[in-house]
Amino acid sequence: MKFINEIHDIHEVKDFRELINASVEIYADNTAYQYFNKKVKYKNFIKQIDRAALSFQKLNLKKGDIV
């Protein structure tokens, strides 16, 4: 199994999205997180992040806004 720090220098990661994208490339079918009995794979986690980001854009939220 490869680890994210073997592929990317984690100190050079610019933002959360870049880290998740790199993780999806490596671990697409692995569990990103588990909430109670629901397991979410990395490939689905990135879709959830995209939906949340789109919702924030529709609300006209900008970088630095507190939610």
C-alpha positions in Angstrom: 0.0 0.0 0.0 1.3 3.5 -0.9 1.0 6.4 1.5 0.2 9.9 0.4 3.6 11.2 1.7 5.4 8.7 -0.5 3.7 10.2 -3.6 3.5 13.9 -2.6 5.5 16.0 -0.3 2.8 16.9 2.2 4.6 20.2 3.0 4.1 21.3 -0.6 0.4 20.7 -0.6 -1.3 24.0 -1.2 -4.8 23.3 0.1 -7.2 20.7 1.3 -8.6 20.0 -2.2 -5.1 19.2 -3.6 -4.6 16.7 -0.8 -7.9 15.1 -1.4 -7.3 14.9 -5.1 -4.0 13.2 -4.5 -5.6 10.8 -2.1 -8.4 9.9 -4.6 -5.7 9.0 -7.2 -4.1 6.6 -4.8 -7.0 5.3 -2.6 -10.1 5.7 -4.8 -11.7 2.5 -3.6 -10.6 2.8 0.1 -12.6 4.2 2.9 -12.1 8.0 3.4 -14.2 8.1 6.5 -16.7 6.2 8.4 -19.7 7.8 10.2 -21.5 5.4 12.4 -22.2 2.4 10.1 -21.7 4.3 6.8 -18.4 4.0 5.0 -17.6 6.6 2.3 -14.9 5.8 -0.3 -12.5 8.5 -1.5 -14.0 8.6 -4.9 -17.4 9.5 -3.3 -15.9 11.8 -0.7 -14.6 14.1 -3.5 -18.2 14.2 -5.0 -19.5 15.3 -1.6 -16.8 18.0 -1.4 -17.8 19.3 -4.8 -21.5 19.4 -3.9 -20.7 21.4 -0.7 -18.4 23.8 -2.6 -21.1 24.4 -5.2 -23.7 25.1 -2.5 -21.3 27.6 -0.9 -20.8 29.3 -4.2 -24.6 29.5 -4.7 -24.8 31.2 -1.3 -22.1 33.7 -2.5 -19.7 32.6 0.2 -16.1 33.7 -0.4 -12.7 32.6 1.0 -12.5 33.9 4.6 -16.2 33.8 5.3 -17.1 32.0 8.4 -19.8 29.3 8.1 
